[in-house]
Amino acid sequence: MTTVSTEAGRCAAPISRPTLGNTPAPHRHLKSQGAIDSIQTHARAVNSLRMALHYLNQAESNVPGAGRKAVQALAAINQLRAVHPGQAANDSGRA
């Protein structure tokens, strides 16, 4: 059985609901669901650092807000390092 969308301004298209026989196969290029979590965690770290810089570059700097965002970014980086040890860039402080 198909259902038709009735939203105004859009073309109605039949929508099939997944049943036991037609459920989509999992993505084979991803090793596990953890790959998506790593990407999201990396994006969270980048976004937190960008927000911290944005807070500091404003005319009235929001230093406490920038500090909170920097802590969030460091927490995301530490989470990535815990999930994938030895795969991070060389950040041991040595040249």
Residue, then its C-alpha position, 0 to 999 in steps of 0.5 A: m500500500t502506498t501513501v500520497s503526500t498532500e502538502a500544498g505547493r509540492c508535487a505529490a509522490p507515492i511513499s512506500r513504508p518499509t516492511l520486513g521485505n523492503t528495508p534498506a540494506p545498511h551502508r556497506h562502506l561504513k564499518s559501523q555506526g561509530a564512523i558517523d559518530s566520529i564525523q559528528t564529534h569532529a564537526r562538533a569540535v570544529n563548530s565549538l572552536r569557530m563559535a569561541l573565535h566568533y565570541l572573541n572577535q565581537a566588539e564586546s568580547n564574550v570571554p566566558g562564552a568563548g571559554r565554555k566553547a573551547v572546553q566543549a571543543l577540547a572535550a570532543i577532541n578528547q572523545l575522538r582520541a579515546v575512540h581512535p587511539g594512535q590515529a590522531a595527528n602528532d600532538s604530543g608536543r614534540a617536533 
